[in-house]
């Protein structure tokens, strides 16, 4: 009891207790770093957008939320990493410095490797997990549970099986040691915000891929088939469109974009190649697809960019630990006023 009395007396004489706020409303910090946060947010948003297109394509055609798509992205990260290792690269603290042309060449090869692995994984996922369910006319809930289950299967494959297949070189519980192809260097500034070569590669590549996919879906015969199946699969089949081929193509495109996004992500976060590395990013990419309008390609791209920028603003205003919270709160607020997302046009209603 005397010890308790002494403690109370000490606290009373020390003055009032100082309460640390859980949320820091740093509006001044947002104003000071507005353009830098915008550039950084667009960088992450471009990656979210590419992954979000995979979600929105599959939903537009099958009305399926493919939660295993985040693990397709994760496999793409390991695919580009394995490609670089096959080219003779090894983890080291130094970036590759043999010239711009060779760097671009190796980046392109690594991206193709990531695309091949992610695209193959997406097609294999469709054939092994989803196609048998379609043939049995399984209800939507079964598809959803299967997608979640396959997500864990792919994670644990990389966690436990891949290390044994590769002698511990790939996979396992720890993140891969980074292979650095590009050393971030400031190229120019926008209103005082530095723009690095990594930022230019990420945003430029994402824009090129986004435009290519939009043109493919809206201008090509294959894209017309995708939109026909998304609008009315029965009538499209009667008109000679192969529904199974369209579904396979849809998964392939989504996987290819996820593989490309995987390389861009590792340029920005070199230490992010781990078996669980796709989970949070996949959830954010799905949120971006819903934010822009699920089933809408341009909505997925817009949603990804907006989500990346807003969460970057939020981490400065409210604190770094609130970054993910801001992203999901933004989604909820938008859906309260626009239940179909910002653009809200489904893939099936897109203009021919």
Secondary structure, 3 states (H helix, E strand, C coil): CHHHHHHHHHHHHCCCCCCCCCCCCCHHHHHHCHHHHHHHHHHHHHHHHHHHHHHHHHHHHHCCCCCCHHHHHHHHHHHHHHHHHHCCCCCCCCCCCCCHHHHHHHHHHHHHHHHHHHHHHHHHHHHHHHHHHHHCCCCHHHHHHHHHHHHHHHHHHHHHHHHHHCCCCCCCCCCCCCCCCCCCCEEEEECCEEEEHHHHHHHHHHHHHHHHHHHHHHHCHHHHHHHHHHHCHHHHHHCCCCHHHHHHHHHHHHHHHHHHHHHHHHHHCCCCCCCCCCHHHHHHHHHHHHHHCCCCHHHHHHHHHHHHHHHHHHHHHCCHHHHHHHHHHHHHHHHHHCCCCCCCCCHHHCCC
